[in-house]
Amino acid sequence: MGTDLKTKLERIPLEILNEGKYELIDEIYAPDFVEHYAQPGVPPTREGFKQFAMAYRSAFPDLRYTVEDAIEAGDKIVHRLSASGTMKGDFLGMPATGKHATWTEIHIGRVADGRLVEHWGLVDQLALFVQLGIVPAPGQVPVAV
C-alpha cells in the first residue's frame, strides 16, 4: 500500500475532522464507499460520512484527533486514535452537555485504486458518554437488592 496512502488516510482525522476540510472527502473516499459503522439515521455512504463529519464538528467544535498507531496489511490500514473535544452542540439526538471528554478509537479502512472503499470502526463510547454526563459511570448506579 505504501507510505503515501497511509499519509493520505491520516488526513481523515487530522484534516477532515480536526480542521473541517470536507472537500478532501471526495478526494480520499471512493464514490461507492461503504460505511460499516454508520450511525443511526446516517446513510452508510460517502455522502453520509460528509453529513456525519459536519454534524460531529458542529457538536464538538474543538475536536482533536491524534494518530497513535497505523498498521498496514494488504489492502487494509488500521489506525488507533485518541480524541478529545467539548460537546457544545446537540449530536445524534443527544443534547449538548458543555463537558470536555477524551476517548480512543480504532478504525479499519479497505483501499482500492488509491481510495477508501470500506470502513469499520470501534469507539470507546462508554468512556465518552460517562465523561459527557450522558450515562452514569458503572458502579455509580443504584442497584436493587
C-alpha positions as CSV (number, residue, x, y, z in Angstrom):
1,M,0.0,0.0,0.0
2,G,2.8,2.4,0.8
3,T,3.5,5.4,3.0
4,D,1.8,7.8,0.6
5,L,-1.6,6.1,1.1
6,K,-1.0,5.8,4.9
7,T,-0.4,9.6,4.9
8,K,-3.4,10.2,2.7
9,L,-5.7,8.2,5.0
10,E,-4.3,10.0,8.1
11,R,-5.8,13.2,6.6
12,I,-9.2,11.9,7.6
13,P,-8.8,12.5,11.3
14,L,-6.1,15.2,11.1
15,E,-7.6,17.4,8.4
16,I,-11.2,16.5,7.7
17,L,-12.2,16.1,11.4
18,N,-9.7,18.3,13.2
19,E,-9.8,21.2,10.6
20,G,-13.1,20.7,8.8
21,K,-11.6,20.3,5.3
22,Y,-14.7,18.5,4.0
23,E,-13.6,18.9,0.4
24,L,-11.0,16.2,1.0
25,I,-13.7,13.6,1.4
26,D,-14.3,13.4,-2.4
27,E,-10.6,13.0,-3.0
28,I,-10.0,10.3,-0.3
29,Y,-13.3,8.3,-0.4
30,A,-14.4,6.3,-3.4
31,P,-17.8,7.2,-4.9
32,D,-19.1,3.7,-3.9
33,F,-17.6,3.9,-0.4
34,V,-19.4,1.7,2.2
35,E,-19.5,2.6,5.9
36,H,-19.9,-0.5,8.1
37,Y,-20.0,1.7,11.3
38,A,-22.8,4.1,10.2
39,Q,-24.6,6.0,13.0
40,P,-28.4,5.8,13.3
41,G,-30.0,7.9,10.6
42,V,-26.8,8.4,8.6
43,P,-26.5,6.7,5.2
44,P,-23.6,4.3,5.0
45,T,-22.1,6.2,2.1
46,R,-19.6,8.8,1.2
47,E,-22.3,11.5,1.4
48,G,-23.4,10.0,4.7
49,F,-19.8,10.4,6.0
50,K,-19.9,14.1,4.9
51,Q,-23.1,14.7,6.9
52,F,-21.7,12.9,9.9
53,A,-18.4,14.8,9.8
54,M,-20.1,18.2,9.6
55,A,-22.5,17.3,12.5
56,Y,-19.7,15.9,14.6
57,R,-17.5,19.0,14.2
58,S,-20.6,21.2,14.9
59,A,-21.2,19.4,18.1
60,F,-17.5,19.3,19.1
61,P,-16.0,22.4,17.6
62,D,-12.7,21.9,19.4
63,L,-12.5,18.2,18.2
64,R,-8.8,17.0,18.1
65,Y,-7.6,13.6,16.9
66,T,-4.1,12.2,17.3
67,V,-2.9,9.2,15.3
68,E,-1.3,6.9,17.9
69,D,-0.6,3.9,15.6
70,A,-1.0,3.0,12.0
71,I,-0.7,-0.6,10.7
72,E,-0.9,-1.7,7.1
73,A,-1.8,-5.2,5.9
74,G,-2.6,-6.0,2.3
75,D,-5.4,-3.7,1.2
76,K,-6.3,-2.6,4.8
77,I,-4.9,0.0,7.1
78,V,-5.7,0.2,10.9
79,H,-5.5,3.4,12.9
80,R,-5.6,3.7,16.7
81,L,-6.6,7.2,17.6
82,S,-7.0,9.3,20.6
83,A,-9.6,12.1,20.5
84,S,-10.9,14.9,22.7
85,G,-13.5,17.6,22.4
86,T,-16.1,19.7,24.2
87,M,-19.7,18.9,23.4
88,K,-21.1,22.4,22.7
89,G,-23.9,21.3,20.3
90,D,-26.5,18.6,20.0
91,F,-25.3,15.4,18.4
92,L,-27.2,12.3,17.2
93,G,-30.2,13.2,19.3
94,M,-28.1,13.9,22.4
95,P,-28.3,17.4,23.8
96,A,-25.1,19.4,24.3
97,T,-23.6,18.9,27.7
98,G,-20.8,21.6,27.6
99,K,-18.4,19.0,29.0
100,H,-15.0,18.0,27.7
101,A,-14.1,14.4,27.1
102,T,-11.2,12.2,25.8
103,W,-11.6,8.8,24.3
104,T,-10.0,6.2,22.0
105,E,-11.0,4.8,18.6
106,I,-9.8,2.1,16.3
107,H,-10.6,2.3,12.6
108,I,-10.0,-0.2,9.7
109,G,-10.1,1.0,6.2
110,R,-10.0,-1.0,3.0
111,V,-8.4,0.7,0.0
112,A,-8.8,0.0,-3.8
113,D,-7.3,2.1,-6.6
114,G,-5.8,4.5,-4.0
115,R,-9.2,5.4,-2.4
116,L,-11.0,4.3,0.7
117,V,-13.8,1.9,-0.3
118,E,-14.9,0.4,3.1
119,H,-14.6,1.4,6.8
120,W,-15.2,-0.3,10.1
121,G,-14.8,1.5,13.4
122,L,-14.8,1.0,17.2
123,V,-15.2,3.9,19.5
124,D,-15.0,3.8,23.3
125,Q,-18.5,5.2,23.6
126,L,-18.9,4.3,27.3
127,A,-15.9,6.4,28.3
128,L,-17.1,9.2,26.1
129,F,-20.7,9.1,27.3
130,V,-19.7,8.9,31.0
131,Q,-17.4,11.9,30.7
132,L,-20.1,13.9,28.9
133,G,-22.6,13.0,31.6
134,I,-24.9,11.3,29.2
135,V,-24.8,8.0,31.1
136,P,-23.7,7.3,34.7
137,A,-20.4,5.6,35.4
138,P,-20.6,1.9,36.0
139,G,-20.9,1.2,39.7
140,Q,-22.5,4.6,40.4
141,V,-26.0,3.4,39.5
142,P,-28.2,2.3,42.4
143,V,-28.9,-1.4,42.1
144,A,-31.9,-3.0,43.6
145,V,-31.1,-5.8,46.0
